[in-house]
Amino acid sequence: MLRKLMLGAVAAVAVGFSAESATAAPPVVVQPGTGGFYLPPSYQGYPRYDHDYVVFVRHGNHWDRYGRYETLWEAQRVERILESRGLRARIEVIHDHRRW
């Protein structure tokens, strides 16, 4: 009786581990006629140029640079915080022409 119970537990664990062996690799597509493999466009790498976002704050008659941010979301968040404090703020996009 105990032997059948142990054998059943081992079999259940083995079935469970074999079901978990899936991988999450990107799909590889074969182009007909060329014999070559390629990855879909979404997997072909990073953008060529970097974009940064600079937040400016108005002080008197001129604009001062407040900060430089990697994402638009961060820059908009800072702009909203500054405007909630009663300051005028704006965002400018800076294009870095360096390759990745």
Secondary structure, 3 states (H helix, E strand, C coil): CHHHHHHHHHHHHHHHHHHCCCCCCCCCEECCCCCCEECCHHHCCCCCCEEEEEEEEEECCEEEEEEEECCHHHHHHHHHHHHHCCCCEEEEEEEECCCC
